[in-house]
Amino acid sequence: MFTELVGSYPRPYVLNEYIKKFRSEKVEKEKFDSRMGKFKGELLNSLINNNFSFFTDGMLEYDDIVDVVFHMISGIKRGELTRFYDNNFYYRTPTVKEKITCSPEQYLNRFKATIDLANKLGINSDKIKAYTLGPLTFSQMAEDNFYNDRVELAFEYSKSLKECLTKLEKYTKIVEIHEPGFYSRTLQKKVIERSVEIYDVLKTTMERRVYPHFNISLDRLELLFRLDADVVGVDIVGNIRMAGNIYNKLTGKKISLGVVDARTTKMETKSKIRRIIEKALDRKPEKILLSNNTFLDFIPEIVAKRKLVLLSQVAMNE
Amino acid sequence: MNELPILPTTVIGSYPRPKWLREMIRLNLAGRVTDDELAEAFNDSVISVFRDHQLAGVDVPSDGEMRRDEMTEFFAKKLKGFKFYGPVRVWGTNYYNKPSVVGKIQYEQPMLVNEFEFAKGASYTPNLKITITGPYTIADWSYNEYYRTKYDMAKDLAKTINLEIKKLIEVGAKIIQVDEPALHSHSEEVEWAIDITNEAIAGTNVKTIIHICYGDYSLLTPYIENLKYNQINLALKNYNYKPLKLFKKWHGELGIGVIDVHQRRVESAEEVAEDIEHVLTQYPAKKIWINPDCGLKLLPRSIAFQKLKSMVDGTKIVREKLKS
């Protein structure tokens, strides 16, 4: 079965200390890039050794998924520190001060470095996914001081993002679009109503994989399947109490099934994961990938590593 | 407790560790400094913190939580039932050791009594505050590998925190702040989370404060009257005071965060005064205490001090105006 690392991998503490030094200008860029390359290379090799089909670079250079946007889109500033949904994890609110435009140079440079590294390590770079924040969540998270309309903001962000994705096409075939706010009660109704159109704007030749996070609502899950996406994430392990209802919606769908929980250190058992997969397969989805259910940043690295190995073992039927 | 001026100024709890203390901790971990020597350094650092707070003019200081690496980790290490796998990121480049609950949580020994007794002897005022992390927040900021439900886990934590608070009162604590920054993290849990945090102060007769910061305060509003504390203190500067209106139904005192602890820019005294005056258009001065948004530990010490000084000086400007 196909497996994928979705989103972030916990930034190793040692690397984090190095990032702090770099940001306070105590380390030269060349040395920093070299150290970052070492950590990225170790992660990529580890994922290859565990037979992962697709993966990101762990988002090691970014503080969170919102931080990615600051390296891709201009017209926004870092605002107040805000809780990331119901997690003890915080991000800087993007504050929209002027027209937002695609400005992906920093992101592209970093992503290109990952691709160059993969090539150097003999890793097929087609396995490496780009990643960004989706338009629905952006419209929800942003403090909008320019458009004064969430729907317009979502459309404008989508247009800019599409332009960025077009520039990314020469480096990768797949992009992860994260929508952690997709099931949130604070996502505006009028944005939800236009979400299919907002996603239509994003059409490119790249494969678009859309990952909502956290507590599923069944109505929104149906809406998720209507978005123009090549694969959608379904966090089954984090929503196990309503798994029966979720399975019923998977027929004919292309899904990335979240089977290891990145919000707890408790290890899943192989038998539990296998049962989930069997039940999902019973509903005959068109395509199924196995993945972590949300950002691995939420758990310590040692546990994240164990969970990825477990995922790989189940996929390999070990 | 001695009488306090109108608009009492206080801290939330943590204060930057002096550089030399961080070095001592590092050397202790490396086995080059004994535990006794490190204990002496902790004591010295508490004296330094009180000196800073006194110079800034803070009415109700704390010991800066010098002995605590992190607010959940500290207590999890002293209670039975916890295990640590490693650090996790909380924001930016900041990490904490998030514990996992792997067995029944049980009280083993006093956790803060020695810390408080030393602080009491070193403090420049009897109006000293001692802080303790609340049961709901410890539950929410831990992984649950043992209990059937998070509620069960939080219940056991409430018992242990209540026990500790009673021990603090026995040794003379008069102002106790329970830190519950996670209280409003999950809309479906807020109602019982408030019951749990109330259990932490059950059977006490001292001034109790609950600190709640960051996140969607509106989730608290439907249940705010159920809180049994004397005071809620809040992070508000970070939000430009927008959530202030949510606390109209609150019967007790309000601690107003007037200092952004995540920005190095130092607020001026005039800015603080202006902010307080804005608050006073909505709440009577006798209900208001003045504090930073949260603990100051992540700032450089010199900036933390300057921010406290501005906070106190700004408050003094308003006090003068209130006199006239």
Interface residues (C-beta under 8 A of the other chain):
Chain A: P10 R11 Y13 N16 I19 K20 R23 D63 D64 E80 L81 T82 R83 D86 N87 N88 F89 Y90 Y91 R185 T186 T264 T265 K266 D297 F298 I299 P300 E301 I302 V303
Chain B: Y85 G86 P87 V88 R89 V90 W91 G92 T93 Y95 K98 S100 D140 W141 Y143 N144 E145 A182 S185 H186 S187 Y214 G215 D216 N238 Y239 H262
